[in-house]
Amino acid sequence: MIDHWWQTETGWAICANPRGIEEVPTKPGSATFPVAGYAVEILDSKGRPVTKAGKEGNIAIRLPLPPGTLLGVWGSPERYASAYLSAFPGYYATGDSGHVDADGYLYVMGRTDDVINVAGHRLSTGSLEEVLTLHPSVAECAVLGVHDPLKGQRAAGFVTLKAGATIDHDTLAKELIGLVREHVGPVAAFRDVTILDRLPKTRSGKILRKTIRQIVDGEPYTVPPTIEDPAVLDALTLAVHGTAHTH
């Protein structure tokens, strides 16, 4: 599989493996290199370039943007500036976080609003998901920050099993908790694992993270019109709360 990365706003790939021109070796989890027209940089929270390879930060594109990308927000030029250009002056803020390795390969780890605060420690849910998928029995996963009365937020993992996997659920949960402790450390305080038959997704395959979070936190929610199968939400509610309830 060859990965690439783009956004609706950009209209075409920001990072890709240029197979038809000069194909390069793939790296699992990386969208490879920025393509012509995009000056991609990793910035810290104050907008300073992150130069250390592998250190996560905000993915931003130095202005100007190339042809074919968004020129504004319809009827609201001030929203265009505030949403995309104000966070880091001189840059387009993608809203994604990630890192670049020593060879220049870009890894997109998740949305910047998917960084959770556990007892004062900032953790990337994308990094935690990367660890969970190291387990040979895990097919897909999502890690979310859910409400915790003591820590403010805690990381909760939701996983599906590969076809044919026969591992006991309690055993899998213990092994996943051990993986996070090994790769991220005890600071993650990762203890919550829910095993599902399927993750709630849109018809295009996007995991409905906000809806999962609302269900776990017991908040009212609306079934997204783009959902692939609403019955998956009932199964999630049953798994988390022990009973299915109407929304």
N, C-alpha and C positions, 0 to 999 in steps of 0.2 A: 504494500500500500504506500502511495506517495501522498504526503500531506501537503496542504497549502493553507494560507490564511488570508482572509480579506474581510471586509465589512460591507454592509448595504451602502453605507455612505461613500465608500471608495469606488464602487462599481466594478472593480477588477482586483486581481490578486496583489496584496502587499508583499507577501513572501511566498515563494514557490521554488520548486526544483525545475529548472528550465530544460525539460526533457528534449524538446525539439531543437534546441540550440546547443546546449552544453550540459548534459545531464551530469549531476554530481552524486556521490554516495549519499544514501539516505541515513538518517539517524532516527530511531524510534522516538516519537514524542516531539520532534522538531518540524516546523514548517519550512525548514532549510533557510535560504538567504533572501534578503529584500531584493525585489526586482527593480529594473531601471525606473527611475522616477521617484523612488521613495528613499529618503534619508532617515532610517529608523534608528532611534536611540533609546536607551534605558535611562530614566531619570529617577532621582530620589524624590521624597515628598516635598522638597524645597526647589525642585526643578534643576538640580545639579546632575550632570552626567555621571552615571555609574560606570566606572572603568574596570572594576574587578570582574573577571569572567565568572559566570555562574551566580552572581549576586542578583537577587530579584529586585525589580523596581517597576515603575510605570513605563509602559511602552508608548512612545510619542514619535510623531513624524515631524521633522523640521520643515518649516514652511519655506517656499511655497509648495502646495500640493500639486501633483502632476495632472495633466489633462484627464478628464473623465470622472474626476472626483466631485464631491458635492460643492456647490457654489453658494449655498445658503439654505435656510429653512423657509419654506413657503409662507409668506405673509408675516414673518417674524425675524428680521435680520438681527435683532438684539439677542434672540434666543440662539441663533447660530454662533454668535460670539461667546455668549456665556456658557453654552454647552460644550463647545469644542476648542475654543481658542484662549479662554481666560485662565485656565488652570496653570498652564505653562506658557508664558508669553514667548512668541516666536515658534511655537509648536502646535500641531494638531494633537489633542489628547484622545487616544483611542479608547480609553476606559478599560483597557486590558492591562494585566500585569504579566511579567515574564522575565526572562534572562537570556543572555547571549553567552555561548560557551567560548572556549579558547580558539575554536576554529571559525567563529563568526556565525554559527547556527543559532537561529532564534527559537526559543521555546515559549509558547504562549500558555500561561498557567491558569488563567481565569480572569474574570472581571475584577476590577479593583474594589468593587463593593462586595466581593466575595472574600475579602480579608476580614477575619474575625478577631475579636479581642477577648482572649481568655485570661482572666485575672491579670490584665495589664500586658499580656504578651500577644503580639500581633502574629497571626498564623494565616498562611494562604491555604484556602480549601483546595486549590488546585494541586498544591504540593502534597497534601494529605491523600487526595485521590490517586495521585501518581504512586504513592506507597501502597495503597490498597490493591491496585491493579497488578502489583508484583506477585500477589498470591495466585498460584496456578489454578485455583477453583473459581476465581472471580471473573465474570464476564464484563460487567459494567458496574459503575459505582457513582454515587454523588455524595459529597460531604458538605454539610450546611452548618452554619452557626445558629443554634437554637437558644432560646432564653434559658438562663440558669440563675436562680435567685441569689446564689452565693458568688459565682464568678462573673456574672453579667451575661456571658455567652459561653456555650460549650460546643465542641465539635461533635456532630452526630453523623454516622455513616450509614448509607443505604446501598445495599449491594444485591446484584443478581448473580446466579451461578451459571457456569458454563454447562452446556448440554452434556449430560452423562455424569456430572459431578455428584458424588455420593457422600460427601463429607457431612458429618453431623453439624447442625447449626451452632450448637454451643461450642464445639471444638473450633469451628471456623471463626466465630466471634473472638475467642481467646487468641487464636493465631493472628488475626488482624490487629487486635490491640497490641500484641507483642511486636508486630512489624512496625507499627507507628512508634512505639517506644524505642525500638532499635534505630530507626532511620531519622526520626524527628526529635525524640527525647521525651522524658516525662513531662516536660513543660506543656505538651499538647493536651495532657489530661484526657486522652481519648479513651472512652469507655463504652460509648453507645453504638451498637451495631444492629441494624435491622435488615433482615434478609427477605427479599421480595421475589416474586415470580417475574415481575416486570416493573420498570421504573415509569412513573407518569411522564409522558412525552407529548409534544405536538406532532402533527402529522408529518412534519419535516424532520422529526428526530431530535428536537431540542428538549432537554430535560426541564420540566416545570418546577424549578427550584423554589420560586416564591410560593407556589401553591403547596409544595411539600412542607416548607417552613411554617406556613399558616396552619396547616393541619396539625403538625407536631406541637406548635405553641397553643393550639386550641382556639385560634382566631377564626372569625367568620371568613369565608372565602367564596369566590364565584368560580364556577367551572369555566375555564378558558374556552372560548369557541373553537380554538385551534386544536383542542385535545384529541389525541388519537383514539383513546378508549376511556370514557368516564368511569367505567367499572374499576379501573386500576386505582382510582382515588379511594373507593370503598375498601379495597383490599389493603391499601396503605393505612387507612384509619383503623381498620381492624387490627393490623399488625402493631400499630403504635399505641393505641388506646384500649385494645381488647374488645372493642365493640364498634360496629359500623353505625354511623349516624348521619342524618341528613344535614346538608349545608345550607 
